[in-house]
């Protein structure tokens, strides 16, 4: 059966409408895998290629690891958001606006087509500024995977691992009324003909974080409508062919429920030492705090940098590499917490001992997973089964150790010096804002 839109000549009105689309829209739609999936008639009319996933795949500037780097000041001779307090032997807190963002549920979405095969459902988020018809990203892109779904409802479970945890910490410097969260609900489809995985946006919305006078939006739970098309488009429904459901006589449009809350004073002392702008799971706060202290001691306290601008520090290098893989972040947190409980109180209070202890945990647990012949969770569409396989592997490593899991006879990648080095100026051009 030939699809109805195959080899169809575009009318004059459609041709003019295509030309009137912003350049960003035309560029986003140039996706061969998406066009092949669209031709199979399994997508809703408002579905488009995922915008935030495209940013992740095309530019490393939107990875979490990039935003963990300290930002250079305007003079480029010091750091803007990283300072060391010699008196208290700790990082100087960075002033920023902190909010807790929680995804509760996605409801009233059109059910998938009969022939559609959905392998995963995810929500991508990023801090952005809304100017005219464009959204400019101001942070890394964060992803939350749905844990359960029926025909038109997505559910999320808290504290179930940073890959699935819908509770996030949002730190932002700006208080502009145009600043908010760009949210994109996506489905990973599997093309039965080509066997390709294609991530498609089935709805997007924008959550303002500040009022017109610059004050933060009050803490509350609100339901935001989901729109079809790309974030650059306007007036596109999620699905033109799907009739709206009636609830108490009112049409129920596709929407996402999100809660905004404040941070307790105790937790704020820890979070204030994180980068000034970041969007990540609340489960990653302690791990990122360890990284920030390590990088502050290296760059500001010890000044452990060679003449060619390279620091031979496996702790910083490994933590940056694992920060883009939520499963490894959870694995490190679990192993580090369990082994810390076995230490003496005197060792816990010894900074030099804990510095060496942190490095040993990373080398014995994370390094083999990064350098061995283990499939990585790249920033491409992945299935829920693949995610669960990585979680199972991480649990095995946590219980038995990486050296026991991977045999000496197994294939391994050759050693590279970049695995244990850190270049401070690397990626600074992205963050010199």
C-alpha positions as CSV (number, residue, x, y, z in Angstrom):
1,X,0.0,0.0,0.0
2,X,1.4,3.4,-1.1
3,X,1.2,6.2,1.5
4,X,-1.2,9.0,0.5
5,X,1.6,11.6,0.8
6,X,4.1,9.6,-1.3
7,X,5.3,11.6,-4.4
8,X,2.5,14.1,-3.9
9,X,3.0,17.5,-5.6
10,X,2.9,20.4,-3.2
11,X,0.2,22.9,-3.9
12,X,1.0,26.6,-4.3
13,X,-0.5,27.4,-0.8
14,X,1.5,24.7,0.8
15,X,4.7,25.8,-1.0
16,X,4.2,29.4,0.3
17,X,3.5,28.2,3.8
18,X,6.7,26.1,3.7
19,X,8.7,29.2,2.7
20,X,7.2,31.3,5.5
21,X,8.4,28.9,8.1
22,X,11.4,30.1,10.1
23,X,14.8,28.8,9.1
24,X,15.1,26.9,12.4
25,X,12.0,25.0,11.6
26,X,13.1,24.1,8.1
27,X,16.5,22.9,9.4
28,X,14.9,20.8,12.2
29,X,12.6,19.1,9.7
30,X,15.5,18.0,7.5
31,X,15.7,14.6,9.1
32,X,15.8,11.5,6.9
33,X,14.9,9.0,9.6
34,X,12.0,11.2,10.7
35,X,10.7,11.5,7.1
36,X,10.8,7.7,6.7
37,X,8.9,7.2,9.9
38,X,6.4,10.0,8.9
39,X,5.8,8.3,5.5
40,X,4.7,5.1,7.3
41,X,1.7,7.0,8.8
42,X,2.3,6.1,12.4
43,X,2.9,9.7,13.7
44,X,0.3,12.3,14.9
45,X,-0.1,15.4,12.8
46,X,1.6,17.6,15.4
47,X,4.7,15.3,15.9
48,X,8.1,16.7,15.0
49,X,11.7,15.7,15.4
50,X,12.8,16.3,19.0
51,X,14.3,19.8,19.2
52,X,16.3,19.4,22.5
53,X,17.6,16.0,21.4
54,X,18.9,17.6,18.2
55,X,20.7,20.2,20.3
56,X,22.3,17.5,22.4
57,X,23.4,15.5,19.3
58,X,24.8,18.5,17.4
59,X,26.5,20.5,20.2
60,X,28.4,19.4,23.3
61,X,27.6,22.8,24.8
62,X,24.4,21.4,26.1
63,X,25.8,18.3,27.9
64,X,25.9,18.3,31.7
65,X,29.7,17.9,31.7
66,X,30.1,21.2,29.9
67,X,28.2,23.1,32.5
68,X,30.2,21.6,35.3
69,X,33.3,23.4,34.1
70,X,33.9,26.7,35.9
71,X,33.0,29.8,33.8
72,X,35.5,32.4,33.0
73,X,35.0,36.0,34.1
74,X,34.7,38.9,31.6
75,X,38.5,39.5,31.9
76,X,39.3,35.8,31.3
77,X,41.9,35.9,34.1
78,X,39.7,34.4,36.8
79,X,36.7,32.3,37.2
80,X,33.2,33.8,37.5
81,X,31.5,31.0,39.6
82,X,34.4,29.3,41.3
83,X,36.3,30.8,44.2
84,X,38.2,29.3,47.1
85,X,37.9,30.4,50.7
86,X,41.4,29.9,52.3
87,X,40.1,30.6,55.8
88,X,37.3,28.0,55.8
89,X,39.1,25.7,53.3
90,X,36.0,25.4,51.2
91,X,34.3,26.7,48.0
92,X,32.8,30.2,48.3
93,X,29.0,29.9,47.9
94,X,27.7,31.2,44.6
95,X,24.6,33.4,44.6
96,X,21.8,32.1,42.4
97,X,18.1,31.4,42.3
98,X,17.3,27.8,43.3
99,X,14.0,26.0,42.6
100,X,12.9,22.4,42.8
101,X,11.0,21.3,39.7
102,X,9.0,18.0,39.8
103,X,7.2,16.4,36.9
104,X,4.1,14.8,38.2
105,X,2.2,13.3,35.2
106,X,1.6,13.8,31.5
107,X,-2.1,13.2,30.6
108,X,-4.6,13.3,27.8
109,X,-2.1,12.6,25.0
110,X,-3.5,11.1,21.8
111,X,-3.0,7.3,21.9
112,X,-0.3,5.9,19.5
113,X,-1.4,4.7,16.1
114,X,-2.2,1.1,15.6
115,X,1.1,0.3,13.7
116,X,3.3,2.4,16.0
117,X,5.9,0.7,18.1
118,X,7.1,2.9,21.0
119,X,10.2,1.7,22.8
120,X,10.6,4.6,25.4
121,X,8.9,7.8,26.6
122,X,11.0,10.7,27.8
123,X,10.7,14.3,28.8
124,X,13.6,16.7,27.9
125,X,14.0,20.0,29.7
126,X,16.3,23.0,29.5
127,X,16.4,26.5,30.9
128,X,15.6,28.9,28.0
129,X,14.6,32.4,27.3
130,X,11.6,33.0,25.1
131,X,12.1,35.9,22.7
132,X,9.6,36.5,19.9
133,X,9.3,33.1,18.1
134,X,12.5,31.5,19.3
135,X,13.8,29.8,22.5
136,X,17.5,30.2,23.3
137,X,18.9,27.6,25.7
138,X,20.6,28.9,28.8
139,X,21.6,25.6,30.4
140,X,22.3,21.9,29.8
141,X,19.5,19.6,28.6
142,X,18.1,17.3,31.2
143,X,16.2,14.1,30.5
144,X,13.6,12.2,32.6
145,X,12.4,8.8,31.4
146,X,8.8,7.7,32.0
147,X,8.5,4.6,34.2
148,X,4.9,3.6,33.3
149,X,2.4,4.6,30.6
150,X,-1.0,3.6,29.3
151,X,-2.8,4.8,26.2
152,X,-2.6,8.6,27.0
153,X,-1.0,9.0,30.5
154,X,2.7,9.0,31.5
155,X,3.7,8.4,35.1
156,X,6.9,9.0,37.0
157,X,8.4,7.6,40.2
158,X,10.5,9.7,42.5
159,X,13.9,8.5,43.9
160,X,14.1,5.7,41.4
161,X,17.5,6.6,39.9
162,X,18.7,9.8,38.3
163,X,17.6,8.5,34.8
164,X,14.0,8.2,36.0
165,X,13.8,10.7,38.9
166,X,11.3,13.5,38.0
167,X,12.6,15.8,40.8
168,X,15.2,18.3,39.6
169,X,17.3,21.2,41.0
170,X,17.2,24.3,38.8
171,X,19.8,27.0,39.4
172,X,19.7,30.2,37.3
173,X,21.3,33.6,37.6
174,X,18.9,35.6,35.5
175,X,15.6,36.9,36.8
176,X,14.2,38.0,33.4
177,X,10.5,37.4,32.9
178,X,11.3,35.7,29.6
179,X,13.3,33.0,31.3
180,X,11.7,29.7,31.9
181,X,11.8,25.9,31.3
182,X,11.4,24.6,27.8
183,X,9.8,21.2,28.2
184,X,9.4,18.6,25.5
185,X,7.5,15.3,25.7
186,X,9.1,12.7,23.4
187,X,8.5,9.2,22.2
188,X,11.2,6.9,20.8
189,X,9.7,5.0,17.8
190,X,11.1,2.0,16.1
191,X,10.8,1.9,12.4
192,X,9.8,-1.7,11.5
193,X,11.1,-1.4,8.0
194,X,14.6,0.2,8.7
195,X,14.8,-0.8,12.4
196,X,16.0,2.7,13.2
197,X,15.2,4.4,16.5
198,X,13.7,7.9,16.0
199,X,12.9,10.2,18.8
200,X,9.9,12.4,18.1
201,X,8.4,15.2,20.1
202,X,4.7,14.6,20.7
203,X,4.1,17.9,22.6
204,X,6.0,20.8,24.1
205,X,5.3,23.7,26.5
206,X,7.1,26.6,28.2
207,X,7.0,27.2,32.0
208,X,7.9,30.7,33.1
209,X,10.1,30.9,36.2
210,X,9.7,34.6,36.9
211,X,6.9,37.2,36.9
212,X,6.9,40.4,35.0
213,X,8.5,42.3,37.9
214,X,11.4,39.8,38.2
215,X,10.2,38.0,41.3
216,X,10.1,34.1,41.2
217,X,6.8,32.4,40.3
218,X,5.1,31.3,43.6
219,X,5.4,27.6,44.7
220,X,2.5,25.7,43.2
221,X,1.5,22.8,41.1
222,X,0.2,23.7,37.7
223,X,-1.0,21.9,34.6
224,X,0.5,23.3,31.4
225,X,-1.1,22.7,28.0
226,X,1.1,20.8,25.5
227,X,1.4,22.2,22.0
228,X,2.2,20.4,18.7
229,X,5.0,21.2,16.3
230,X,8.4,22.6,17.1
231,X,9.0,25.2,19.8
232,X,9.6,27.7,17.0
233,X,6.2,27.1,15.5
234,X,2.8,28.5,16.7
235,X,-0.8,27.4,16.4
236,X,-0.1,23.6,15.9
237,X,-2.2,21.1,17.7
238,X,-0.8,17.8,19.1
239,X,-3.0,15.9,16.7
240,X,-5.7,17.5,14.5
241,X,-7.4,14.2,13.9
242,X,-7.9,13.3,17.6
243,X,-11.1,14.5,19.2
244,X,-10.7,16.1,22.6
245,X,-12.0,14.1,25.6
246,X,-14.8,15.5,27.7
247,X,-14.3,15.9,31.4
248,X,-17.2,17.4,33.4
249,X,-18.5,18.9,30.2
250,X,-15.1,20.5,29.3
251,X,-12.6,19.4,26.7
252,X,-9.5,17.8,28.2
253,X,-6.5,19.0,26.3
254,X,-3.0,17.3,26.4
255,X,-1.2,18.7,29.4
256,X,1.7,18.1,31.8
257,X,1.5,18.6,35.6
258,X,4.6,20.3,37.2
259,X,5.3,21.4,40.7
260,X,7.6,24.2,41.8
261,X,8.9,24.3,45.3
262,X,11.7,26.0,47.4
263,X,14.8,24.5,48.9
264,X,15.3,24.1,52.6
265,X,18.0,26.2,54.3
266,X,20.2,23.2,55.1
267,X,20.2,21.9,51.5
268,X,20.7,25.4,50.2
269,X,24.1,25.5,51.8
270,X,25.1,22.5,49.8
271,X,23.4,23.6,46.5
272,X,24.9,27.1,46.7
273,X,28.3,25.5,45.9
274,X,27.1,24.0,42.6
275,X,27.6,25.8,39.3
276,X,25.5,29.1,39.0
277,X,23.4,27.7,36.2
278,X,22.5,24.0,36.0
279,X,19.5,21.7,35.6
280,X,20.0,18.2,37.0
281,X,18.4,15.5,39.2
282,X,18.4,16.1,42.9
283,X,20.1,12.7,43.3
284,X,23.2,14.1,41.6
285,X,23.8,17.1,44.0
286,X,26.3,15.4,46.3
287,X,28.3,13.9,43.5
288,X,28.5,17.2,41.7
289,X,29.5,18.8,45.0
290,X,32.4,16.4,45.3
291,X,33.5,17.3,41.7
292,X,33.3,21.0,42.4
293,X,35.5,20.7,45.5
294,X,38.0,18.6,43.6
295,X,38.3,21.0,40.7
296,X,38.5,24.0,43.0
297,X,41.4,22.5,44.9
298,X,43.2,21.7,41.6
299,X,42.7,25.0,39.9
300,X,42.7,27.5,42.8
301,X,44.2,25.9,45.9
302,X,47.0,23.6,44.7
303,X,47.3,25.1,41.2
304,X,48.2,21.6,39.9
305,X,48.5,22.6,36.3
306,X,51.5,21.8,34.0
307,X,53.2,24.3,31.7
308,X,51.1,23.1,28.7
309,X,47.9,23.8,30.6
310,X,47.1,20.1,31.4
311,X,46.2,18.7,34.8
312,X,46.9,15.0,35.3
313,X,43.9,14.3,37.5
314,X,42.0,11.1,36.9
315,X,39.3,12.1,39.5
316,X,38.2,15.2,37.5
317,X,38.5,13.4,34.1
318,X,36.5,10.4,35.2
319,X,33.8,12.4,36.9
320,X,33.3,14.6,33.8
321,X,33.0,11.5,31.6
322,X,30.4,9.8,33.9
323,X,28.3,13.0,34.5
324,X,26.7,12.5,31.0
325,X,25.6,9.0,31.9
326,X,23.0,8.8,34.7
327,X,23.4,5.1,35.2
328,X,27.1,5.6,36.1
329,X,26.2,8.6,38.3
330,X,23.9,6.3,40.3
331,X,26.5,3.5,40.4
332,X,29.2,5.9,41.8
333,X,26.9,7.3,44.4
334,X,25.9,3.9,45.6
335,X,29.4,2.5,45.8
336,X,30.9,5.6,47.4
337,X,28.2,5.8,50.1
338,X,28.5,2.1,51.0
339,X,32.3,2.2,51.2
340,X,32.3,5.4,53.2
341,X,30.2,3.7,55.9
342,X,33.1,1.3,56.4
343,X,35.6,4.1,57.1
344,X,36.7,5.3,60.6
345,X,35.6,8.7,61.7
346,X,39.2,9.9,61.7
347,X,39.6,9.0,58.1
348,X,36.4,10.7,57.1
349,X,37.7,13.9,58.6
350,X,41.0,13.7,56.9
351,X,40.9,15.7,53.6
352,X,43.9,14.0,52.1
353,X,42.6,10.5,52.8
354,X,39.2,11.3,51.4
355,X,40.8,12.7,48.3
356,X,42.7,9.5,47.7
357,X,39.6,7.4,48.6
358,X,37.5,9.2,46.0
359,X,40.1,8.5,43.3
360,X,40.3,4.8,44.3
361,X,36.5,4.4,44.1
362,X,36.4,6.0,40.6
363,X,39.3,3.9,39.3
364,X,37.9,0.6,40.6
365,X,34.3,1.2,39.6
366,X,33.8,3.8,36.9
367,X,37.0,3.6,34.9
368,X,36.5,0.0,33.7
369,X,33.0,0.8,32.5
370,X,34.3,3.8,30.5
371,X,37.3,2.1,29.0
372,X,36.2,-1.5,28.5
373,X,34.1,-2.9,25.7
374,X,30.8,-1.8,27.3
375,X,28.1,-0.1,25.3
376,X,27.7,3.5,26.4
377,X,24.5,5.4,26.8
378,X,25.1,7.9,24.0
379,X,22.8,10.9,23.4
380,X,20.8,9.0,20.9
381,X,17.3,7.5,21.1
382,X,17.5,4.5,23.4
383,X,14.9,1.9,24.5
384,X,13.7,1.3,28.0
385,X,15.1,-2.3,27.7
386,X,18.6,-0.9,27.0
387,X,18.4,1.4,30.0
388,X,17.3,-1.4,32.2
389,X,20.2,-3.5,30.9
390,X,22.7,-0.8,31.9
391,X,21.1,-0.6,35.4
392,X,21.4,-4.3,35.8
393,X,25.1,-4.2,34.8
394,X,25.7,-1.3,37.2
395,X,24.1,-3.3,40.0
396,X,26.4,-6.3,39.2
397,X,29.5,-4.1,39.3
398,X,28.4,-2.5,42.6
399,X,28.0,-6.0,44.1
400,X,31.0,-7.8,42.7
401,X,33.4,-5.1,41.5
402,X,34.3,-4.1,38.0
403,X,37.5,-6.3,37.9
404,X,35.4,-9.4,38.7
405,X,32.7,-8.7,36.2
406,X,35.0,-8.1,33.2
407,X,37.5,-10.9,32.6
408,X,41.1,-10.2,31.7
409,X,40.6,-12.1,28.4
410,X,37.8,-9.8,27.4
411,X,38.3,-7.0,24.8
412,X,39.4,-3.7,26.2
413,X,40.2,-0.3,24.6
414,X,43.9,0.7,24.6
415,X,44.9,3.2,27.3
416,X,44.8,6.9,26.3
417,X,46.3,9.7,28.3
418,X,43.1,11.7,27.9
419,X,41.4,9.3,30.2
420,X,43.2,10.8,33.2
421,X,43.9,14.4,32.1
422,X,41.9,17.6,32.4
423,X,42.4,20.7,30.3
424,X,40.9,23.7,32.2
425,X,40.5,26.0,29.2
426,X,38.6,23.3,27.3
427,X,35.0,24.3,26.5
428,X,35.4,27.6,28.3
429,X,34.4,29.4,25.1
430,X,30.9,27.9,25.4
431,X,30.5,29.2,28.9
432,X,32.1,32.6,28.7
433,X,28.8,34.4,28.8
